Amino acid sequence: MGTAHRSVSHRTLPAWLSEGAAVVDEGGHGRRGIVQFIGAWEDPATRRVTDCAVFLRPEGGGKEWIVADHCTLARG
């Protein structure tokens, strides 16, 4: 896969968005979470791959969720 097909690169992520950061998922009803890691994710419905999806878990533990577009996240 060439770079022309990549949706987002790590270079375009905000400096504050890194593993361990506390964030608010404004696109997910204001849920607060901790960034577990940032990496590739394939949407099972569309089969589209996002290179820099953000994997989050609630601050107190619980079910992880994935945010494909980091633009919906705010510093928590």
Helices and strands as residue ranges (DSSP letters): G 3-5, G 10-12, E 22-25, G 26-28, E 31-42, E 49-58, E 65-67, G 70-72, E 73-75
